Amino acid sequence: MKAKSVVLVDPEILSGTPCFVGTRVPARILFEYLEGGDSLDEFLADFPTVSRAQAVALLTEASERLALAPA
């Protein structure tokens, strides 16, 4: 599952904030949880409309993009 298929930007949903497809959960919330020391399981428990596959796909895409970013 690619991150592009799990994140949607739609001006009709939360004013265009990138959200997990099929939810009103902003993608940035996952990063905020992890930055705050919470686990992926804690995020998923608090946002049950987001699947593990969606969250992992987003993290994988972010990691791949960072690895390709010029120094």
Secondary structure per residue as TSV (DSSP state, phi and psi in degrees):
chain	resnum	aa	ss	phi	psi
A	1	M	-	360.0	121.4
A	2	K	-	-85.3	147.6
A	3	A	H	-58.9	-35.4
A	4	K	H	-59.5	-29.2
A	5	S	H	-87.6	-9.7
A	6	V	H	-106.4	-10.5
A	7	V	E	-118.9	132.4
A	8	L	E	-124.4	136.3
A	9	V	-	-113.2	111.6
A	10	D	-	-135.7	121.8
A	11	P	T	-59.0	-18.8
A	12	E	T	-84.9	-10.3
A	13	I	S	-116.9	114.4
A	14	L	G	48.4	42.3
A	15	S	G	55.2	32.5
A	16	G	G	88.7	6.6
A	17	T	-	-63.8	131.4
A	18	P	-	-59.8	121.2
A	19	C	E	-125.3	157.4
A	20	F	E	-64.1	134.5
A	21	V	T	-56.0	135.1
A	22	G	T	82.2	5.6
A	23	T	S	-135.4	176.6
A	24	R	-	-114.8	29.9
A	25	V	-	-96.7	113.5
A	26	P	B	-61.8	136.7
A	27	A	H	-59.2	-34.0
A	28	R	H	-62.4	-23.5
A	29	I	H	-61.4	-36.8
A	30	L	H	-59.5	-45.8
A	31	F	H	-66.0	-37.3
A	32	E	H	-64.0	-40.3
A	33	Y	H	-60.8	-49.7
A	34	L	H	-64.9	-40.2
A	35	E	H	-62.8	-32.6
A	36	G	T	-81.0	-0.7
A	37	G	T	94.6	2.7
A	38	D	-	-79.9	156.2
A	39	S	-	-89.5	166.2
A	40	L	H	-60.4	-39.8
A	41	D	H	-61.9	-37.7
A	42	E	H	-65.8	-42.2
A	43	F	H	-59.2	-49.1
A	44	L	H	-63.5	-34.9
A	45	A	H	-67.6	-36.9
A	46	D	H	-79.6	-22.2
A	47	F	-	-130.3	73.3
A	48	P	T	-65.6	-12.9
A	49	T	T	-77.8	-12.9
A	50	V	S	-94.6	128.0
A	51	S	-	-84.6	158.1
A	52	R	H	-59.0	-40.9
A	53	A	H	-60.5	-40.5
A	54	Q	H	-63.3	-47.1
A	55	A	H	-63.5	-44.7
A	56	V	H	-65.3	-39.5
A	57	A	H	-62.1	-42.1
A	58	L	H	-63.7	-45.5
A	59	L	H	-64.3	-38.7
A	60	T	H	-64.2	-46.1
A	61	E	H	-62.4	-43.1
A	62	A	H	-62.0	-42.9
A	63	S	H	-63.4	-43.2
A	64	E	H	-64.8	-40.6
A	65	R	H	-66.0	-38.9
A	66	L	H	-66.7	-36.2
A	67	A	H	-66.7	-28.5
A	68	L	H	-91.8	-10.7
A	69	A	S	-66.9	137.1
A	70	P	-	-64.8	145.0
A	71	A	-	-76.9	360.0
